[in-house]
Amino acid sequence: MKRHPSLHPLSQHHHFALIQALAMRRAAEAPVEKRAAAAERQADKFVKFWHKNGHIHFREEEEVLLPAYARHMRLDQDAGVMHLLADHAEIRAAVQEFERRLAEKALIEPEEVARVGKLLHDHVRLEENEVFPRIEKVLGEKNLNSMGHGLTRLHSKNEVCEI
């Protein structure tokens, strides 16, 4: 689906998040003898991805996108937005748990890595297929353009979202 240019930075971040999600799910499907190491490696990569780009992406949505939408719509009456915010909390909790386990050199269950990968995938699809189109429709061109300038304040325009 074609996005309004103001939302392109968020959609570009989503592309890299989907790559992370796929890698996490694949790690959990690695051959049995390599599965634990693959899960740990992907959990570590996801934590690094989070610290480099993920946390900024969530802030952009929570501090710029959703307040712009809230000026036109009660957020608690949009089930998709409530789901989005719950996902954000759950993903943050998963990052914290991965960090704790990595620091303690404790086992990271491949099933947990797969679960977080699926959560991340489903979260991106919810935003791209349901929430963003609704926000685009409600905000309209002028408000989207105005809101789009706020998205760039949290990161450099030349910053590359790496995996």
Stockholm file with secondary structure:
# STOCKHOLM 1.0

chainA/1-163         MKRHPSLHPLSQHHHFALIQALAMRRAAEAPVEKRAAAAERQADKFVKFWHKNGHIHFREEEEVLLPAYARHMRLDQDAGVMHLLADHAEIRAAVQEFERRLAEKALIEPEEVARVGKLLHDHVRLEENEVFPRIEKVLGEKNLNSMGHGLTRLHSKNEVCEI
#=GR chainA/1-163 SS CCCCGGGHHHHHHHHHHHHHHHHHHHHTTSCHHHHHHHHHHHHHHHHHHIIIIIHHHHHHIIIIIHHHHHTTSCGGGCHHHHHHHHHHHHHHHHHHHHHHHHHHTCCCCHHHHHHHHHHHHHHHHHIIIIIHHHHHHHHHHHHHHHHHHHHGGGSCTTCCCCC
#=GC SS_cons         CCCCGGGHHHHHHHHHHHHHHHHHHHHTTSCHHHHHHHHHHHHHHHHHHIIIIIHHHHHHIIIIIHHHHHTTSCGGGCHHHHHHHHHHHHHHHHHHHHHHHHHHTCCCCHHHHHHHHHHHHHHHHHIIIIIHHHHHHHHHHHHHHHHHHHHGGGSCTTCCCCC
//
